[in-house]
Amino acid sequence: MEFSIQQTPNPNAVKFSGNSKFLEGRLSARAGDDHESPLAKELLSIDGVESIFGFEDFITVNKTADSDWNDLIPAIEKALDTHVQ
């Protein structure tokens, strides 16, 4: 699946949109949460990811203020590639 990356008004949030639906319903979690979704677990295990929110064909990732998107985006893309068919 292909993803587009979109900046948001919040510099600590980036939206990843897929070219088709990849989530069933809503996904919302914060670092430290115990979540059943393998995608949520992997995204939240990335150092610097603070929270995620998604619905059907997009997911928004929020980072900690001291994290750098140049480090996070490749890890996020890898997690999405692993869990989204």
Summary of the structure (lengths in Angstrom):
residues: 85
radius of gyration: 11.6
end to end distance: 6.2
largest distance: 32.0
contacts: 226
relative contact order: 0.26
helix: 27%
strand: 34%
